[in-house]
């Protein structure tokens, strides 16, 4: 089911999306701590994915491991870094 904000995914879907998009970065992501911040700038339909709710290969929700922020554009990232 889809609404204007988010796609409604099952736990298995969140794991599959993680496996496809983020598992190649597992070495990097495994070094992040709760004090760290992952910033995602999705493109197109990927902006419908709630990246903080993705589950790693062990089933842990990313927002439980570190902060995940989704920005609408790289331009917005520049403004966040300046403040």
LUMLUMGU-501523 format. One record per residue: residue number from 0; residue in three letters; x, y, z of N, C-alpha, C in turn. Coordinates in steps of 0.2 Angstrom, whole numbers, plus 5000, padded with zeros to 4 digits. Layout:
<atoms>
   resi   resn    npx    npy    npz   capx   capy   capz    cpx    cpy    cpz
    NUM    ala      X      Y      Z      X      Y      Z      X      Y      Z
...
</atoms>
This chain:
<atoms>
   resi   resn    npx    npy    npz   capx   capy   capz    cpx    cpy    cpz
      0    unk   5004   4994   5000   5000   5000   5000   5004   5006   5000
      1    unk   5002   5011   4996   5007   5017   4996   5002   5023   4997
      2    unk   5005   5028   5001   5002   5035   5002   5007   5040   5000
      3    unk   5005   5046   5001   5009   5051   4998   5016   5052   5002
      4    unk   5017   5049   5008   5023   5050   5012   5027   5043   5012
      5    unk   5025   5038   5013   5029   5032   5013   5026   5026   5010
      6    unk   5030   5021   5008   5028   5014   5006   5027   5010   5012
      7    unk   5022   5006   5013   5021   5002   5018   5025   4995   5017
      8    unk   5030   4994   5020   5034   4988   5019   5034   4983   5025
      9    unk   5034   4977   5023   5035   4972   5029   5042   4971   5031
     10    unk   5043   4968   5036   5050   4967   5039   5055   4964   5034
     11    unk   5052   4959   5030   5056   4956   5025   5058   4961   5019
     12    unk   5054   4965   5017   5055   4970   5012   5061   4975   5015
     13    unk   5060   4977   5021   5066   4981   5024   5072   4978   5024
     14    unk   5072   4971   5025   5079   4968   5025   5081   4967   5018
     15    unk   5077   4966   5013   5079   4965   5006   5082   4972   5003
     16    unk   5078   4977   5005   5081   4984   5003   5088   4985   5006
     17    unk   5088   4984   5012   5095   4984   5015   5100   4980   5011
     18    unk   5099   4974   5010   5103   4970   5007   5105   4972   5000
     19    unk   5101   4975   4996   5102   4978   4990   5106   4984   4990
     20    unk   5104   4989   4994   5107   4995   4994   5113   4996   4999
     21    unk   5112   4994   5005   5117   4995   5010   5122   4990   5012
     22    unk   5120   4984   5011   5125   4978   5013   5132   4979   5010
     23    unk   5133   4982   5004   5140   4983   5002   5144   4987   5006
     24    unk   5140   4991   5010   5144   4996   5015   5144   4993   5022
     25    unk   5142   4987   5023   5142   4984   5030   5148   4985   5034
     26    unk   5154   4985   5031   5160   4986   5035   5160   4993   5038
     27    unk   5158   4998   5034   5158   5005   5036   5152   5006   5041
     28    unk   5146   5003   5040   5141   5004   5044   5142   5000   5051
     29    unk   5145   4995   5051   5147   4991   5057   5151   4995   5062
     30    unk   5155   5000   5060   5159   5004   5064   5155   5010   5067
     31    unk   5149   5012   5064   5146   5017   5067   5143   5016   5074
     32    unk   5143   5021   5078   5140   5020   5085   5134   5024   5086
     33    unk   5130   5023   5091   5124   5027   5093   5125   5035   5092
     34    unk   5131   5037   5093   5133   5044   5093   5134   5047   5085
     35    unk   5134   5042   5081   5136   5044   5074   5129   5045   5070
     36    unk   5130   5048   5064   5124   5050   5060   5125   5048   5053
     37    unk   5121   5045   5050   5121   5043   5043   5116   5047   5039
     38    unk   5118   5051   5034   5114   5055   5030   5113   5052   5024
     39    unk   5106   5051   5022   5104   5048   5015   5101   5053   5011
     40    unk   5103   5054   5005   5100   5058   5000   5097   5054   4994
     41    unk   5091   5052   4995   5088   5047   4990   5086   5051   4984
     42    unk   5086   5047   4978   5084   5050   4972   5077   5047   4970
     43    unk   5073   5051   4967   5067   5048   4964   5062   5044   4969
     44    unk   5060   5039   4967   5056   5034   4971   5059   5032   4977
     45    unk   5066   5032   4978   5069   5030   4984   5068   5035   4990
     46    unk   5065   5041   4988   5063   5045   4994   5057   5043   4997
     47    unk   5054   5038   4995   5048   5035   4998   5050   5030   5004
     48    unk   5056   5028   5003   5059   5023   5008   5061   5026   5015
     49    unk   5059   5023   5020   5061   5026   5027   5067   5022   5029
     50    unk   5073   5025   5027   5079   5022   5028   5081   5020   5035
     51    unk   5078   5024   5040   5080   5023   5047   5076   5016   5049
     52    unk   5071   5014   5046   5068   5008   5047   5070   5002   5044
     53    unk   5075   5003   5039   5078   4997   5036   5081   4992   5042
     54    unk   5082   4986   5040   5085   4981   5045   5091   4978   5042
     55    unk   5096   4978   5046   5102   4975   5043   5102   4968   5042
     56    unk   5107   4964   5041   5107   4957   5039   5105   4953   5045
     57    unk   5106   4956   5051   5105   4952   5058   5097   4954   5060
     58    unk   5094   4959   5056   5087   4960   5058   5087   4967   5063
     59    unk   5092   4970   5064   5092   4976   5068   5090   4982   5064
     60    unk   5085   4986   5067   5083   4992   5064   5089   4997   5064
     61    unk   5090   5000   5058   5096   5005   5058   5095   5011   5063
     62    unk   5089   5013   5064   5089   5019   5069   5090   5017   5076
     63    unk   5090   5010   5078   5092   5007   5084   5100   5007   5085
     64    unk   5104   5008   5079   5111   5007   5080   5114   5014   5079
     65    unk   5111   5019   5075   5114   5026   5074   5108   5030   5072
     66    unk   5109   5036   5071   5104   5041   5069   5104   5041   5061
     67    unk   5099   5040   5058   5098   5041   5051   5094   5047   5049
     68    unk   5096   5051   5045   5093   5057   5042   5092   5057   5035
     69    unk   5086   5058   5032   5085   5058   5025   5084   5065   5023
     70    unk   5088   5068   5018   5087   5074   5016   5085   5074   5008
     71    unk   5081   5079   5006   5078   5079   5000   5083   5081   4994
     72    unk   5089   5084   4996   5093   5085   4990   5100   5087   4993
     73    unk   5105   5086   4989   5112   5088   4991   5112   5096   4993
     74    unk   5108   5100   4990   5108   5107   4991   5106   5108   4999
     75    unk   5101   5104   5001   5099   5104   5008   5105   5102   5013
     76    unk   5109   5097   5010   5115   5095   5014   5119   5101   5016
     77    unk   5120   5105   5011   5125   5110   5011   5122   5115   5017
     78    unk   5116   5116   5017   5113   5121   5022   5113   5118   5029
     79    unk   5112   5111   5029   5113   5108   5036   5120   5108   5038
     80    unk   5125   5108   5034   5132   5108   5036   5134   5115   5038
     81    unk   5131   5120   5035   5133   5127   5037   5130   5129   5044
     82    unk   5125   5126   5046   5121   5128   5052   5124   5124   5058
</atoms>
